[in-house]
Amino acid sequence: MTDLEKVKAHLYSLDAVLLERETRRSREKLDELLADDFIEVGSSGLMFDKAHVLERLPTEEGPIMTLTDFDARPLAQDVALTTYKVFNPLKGQHSWRSSIWKLDGEAWRMTFHQGTVTSA
């Protein structure tokens, strides 16, 4: 497995864990995975910072979401873009997601995320 394949597999696991109910309910785990300068453009079109996400997500009753069509591309030596599709069964909604991950010391942290509603 090449270094790029290892990074891609690791980033897949990080994006996938952020979709899990247990992670989304854990302020500590979210704080660990999101960079301090994190910004999200939600599928609603609204923007959120890290503080808002840490306040909001643990209180939501999140669905079990399905991640497909994952890809990761390096943007710099310590920065990568991930893209993937998610199905939210509670809303019956598909969305394309993109995340920018930055290597912070030994750990990758998400610094940007966007969701765009799409058809199946």
PLY file of the C-alpha trace (Angstrom):
ply
format ascii 1.0
element vertex 120
property float x
property float y
property float z
element edge 119
property int vertex1
property int vertex2
end_header
0.00 0.00 0.00
1.44 3.39 -0.98
1.61 6.34 1.40
-1.21 8.03 -0.54
-3.37 4.91 -0.23
-2.67 4.80 3.52
-3.66 8.45 3.95
-6.78 7.91 1.84
-7.80 4.89 3.96
-7.16 6.82 7.17
-9.17 9.85 6.00
-12.01 7.53 4.94
-12.10 6.15 8.48
-12.16 9.68 9.95
-14.98 10.86 7.68
-16.89 7.65 8.44
-16.46 7.99 12.21
-17.84 11.55 12.03
-21.08 10.08 10.65
-21.48 7.67 13.58
-24.07 8.48 16.26
-21.61 7.83 19.07
-19.12 10.33 17.67
-21.74 12.95 16.89
-23.01 12.73 20.49
-19.51 13.15 21.96
-18.35 16.72 22.39
-14.89 15.38 23.31
-14.53 13.24 20.17
-15.81 16.07 17.95
-13.37 18.48 19.61
-10.56 16.04 18.86
-11.48 15.64 15.16
-12.34 19.24 14.28
-9.67 21.93 13.94
-10.07 25.03 16.08
-10.66 27.10 12.91
-13.26 24.62 11.58
-16.00 26.02 9.30
-18.97 24.12 7.85
-21.30 25.11 5.05
-24.26 22.85 5.72
-26.60 21.36 3.15
-29.08 23.94 4.47
-26.80 26.70 3.18
-26.06 27.90 6.72
-22.49 28.32 8.02
-21.29 26.93 11.33
-18.06 27.22 13.29
-16.56 24.66 15.66
-18.20 26.11 18.76
-21.65 25.87 17.16
-21.05 22.28 16.02
-19.84 21.26 19.49
-22.98 22.78 20.99
-25.49 21.49 18.42
-24.45 18.01 17.24
-24.39 16.22 20.63
-28.03 17.23 21.19
-29.32 15.95 17.85
-30.88 12.55 17.30
-28.70 11.56 14.39
-29.55 8.86 11.88
-27.29 6.06 10.75
-25.91 7.54 7.53
-24.36 5.65 4.64
-21.10 6.86 3.05
-20.35 5.94 -0.60
-18.26 7.12 -3.55
-15.34 8.19 -1.34
-12.26 9.84 -2.80
-9.31 11.74 -1.33
-6.84 14.04 -3.04
-3.77 15.73 -1.62
-3.84 19.53 -1.80
-0.44 19.97 -0.11
1.93 17.74 1.87
-0.21 18.07 5.01
-3.63 18.95 3.52
-6.16 16.73 1.74
-9.61 17.07 0.21
-12.11 14.26 0.68
-15.35 13.91 -1.26
-18.13 11.39 -0.79
-21.86 10.85 -0.97
-24.07 10.38 2.10
-27.61 9.07 2.44
-29.60 10.34 5.43
-32.53 7.95 5.97
-34.36 10.27 8.40
-34.64 12.92 5.70
-34.64 10.50 2.77
-31.92 12.75 1.40
-28.70 12.25 -0.53
-25.88 14.79 -0.36
-22.40 15.23 -1.71
-19.92 16.06 1.04
-16.48 17.57 0.86
-14.01 17.97 3.69
-10.59 19.53 3.97
-8.32 17.75 6.43
-5.06 19.20 7.75
-2.32 17.25 9.50
-1.83 18.83 12.93
1.28 17.25 14.41
0.43 13.54 14.35
-3.35 13.87 13.92
-5.53 14.80 10.99
-8.20 17.41 11.84
-11.07 18.59 9.69
-10.81 22.30 8.97
-13.65 22.69 6.43
-16.76 20.75 5.51
-19.59 21.28 3.03
-22.72 19.32 2.21
-24.77 19.78 -0.96
-28.15 18.09 -1.36
-28.39 16.03 -4.53
-30.63 13.43 -6.13
-30.02 9.72 -5.65
0 1
1 2
2 3
3 4
4 5
5 6
6 7
7 8
8 9
9 10
10 11
11 12
12 13
13 14
14 15
15 16
16 17
17 18
18 19
19 20
20 21
21 22
22 23
23 24
24 25
25 26
26 27
27 28
28 29
29 30
30 31
31 32
32 33
33 34
34 35
35 36
36 37
37 38
38 39
39 40
40 41
41 42
42 43
43 44
44 45
45 46
46 47
47 48
48 49
49 50
50 51
51 52
52 53
53 54
54 55
55 56
56 57
57 58
58 59
59 60
60 61
61 62
62 63
63 64
64 65
65 66
66 67
67 68
68 69
69 70
70 71
71 72
72 73
73 74
74 75
75 76
76 77
77 78
78 79
79 80
80 81
81 82
82 83
83 84
84 85
85 86
86 87
87 88
88 89
89 90
90 91
91 92
92 93
93 94
94 95
95 96
96 97
97 98
98 99
99 100
100 101
101 102
102 103
103 104
104 105
105 106
106 107
107 108
108 109
109 110
110 111
111 112
112 113
113 114
114 115
115 116
116 117
117 118
118 119
